[in-house]
Amino acid sequence: MLILIFLLVFINLQKGFSETEINGIDALKMAKCYMDAFYQKPPSIPRNDIVAMEETLNPHLAFSEQIDNCLMDIEAIVMFILPKTYRPYN
């Protein structure tokens, strides 16, 4: 997910700083969405004893349930940015 955010920012920066309007708040919202979804509970590190499956799977399930919301938020930000930056006739 962080790679996706980086690529999104990098692609927009290739168009030039004057045409790019990536807001730091938007980038923080995307990062927070990812962190909230993935790091709700620290992942378990299997040891010699038996680790409860629920405890191990919770972070992965939380992330998979929230990934669609994160992607929709990113898409909404991109749709907001593109009309301002896309100028085919300039």
N, C-alpha and C positions, 0 to 999 in steps of 0.2 A: 504494500500500500504506500509506503513511504517513497518507493521508487516511482510509483504512479504520480504522486504529488510532485516529485522532483522533475519528472519528464514534462508534466503540465506546465510548471514554471519555466523550465528550460526552453520549451517550444515557444512560449510566449515571449521570452527574452530575445529569441532569435530575430523577432520582428523589429526590434529596436526599442530603446527605453522610452522614446517619446510616444510611441503608439501603445505601449503596454501599460495596463492599469491593474496590475495584480496587487491587491490590497493585503497587507500583512495580517490583518484581522481574518481574512478569508483563509489564508494559509494556516493560521492558528486554529481556526474552526475545523479544517480538514484533519490536522494533526491530532486535535483533541478528540475528534470523533473516532479516529483509529485507536488512540490510546485508551479511550473509555471502553471501546468494544473489546479490545484484545487483552488488556491488563486489568480486568475487573478482579481477578483473583490470581495470585502468583501460581505459576504452573508447578506441579509436583515433580520432583526428581525421584524416579524409582530407586529404591534402595534394596537391600537384601530382603526386607520384609514386604508383605503384600500392601500395595497402595490401592485405596479405593478407586474404582474406575470413574465414579462420578467426580471425584476430586481432581483427577487427571484430565478429564474431558471438559470440565466446565469452562476454562478459558477458550478452548477451541470452539465450543458450541456458542458461547457468547459472541465471539468474533463472527462466526458464520451467520448468526441471526442478525447482526448489525451491519454486515458488509454492504447489503443492498441500500440501506439508508445512507451510508457513507458515500457510496457511488452516486446516488441520486443528488446528494448535496454537492459533490464535485461537479456533476453534470450541470446543475443549476448555476454554479459559479461560472463554469465555462460558457454557458449560454448567455450569461450576463456580460462576460468580458468580450466574447467574439464579435458581437455587432459593432462595438466601439473600435476594435482593432482591425477588423477585416475591411480593407479598402482596396478592391481589385483595380480601380481605375486611377489611383494616385501614383 
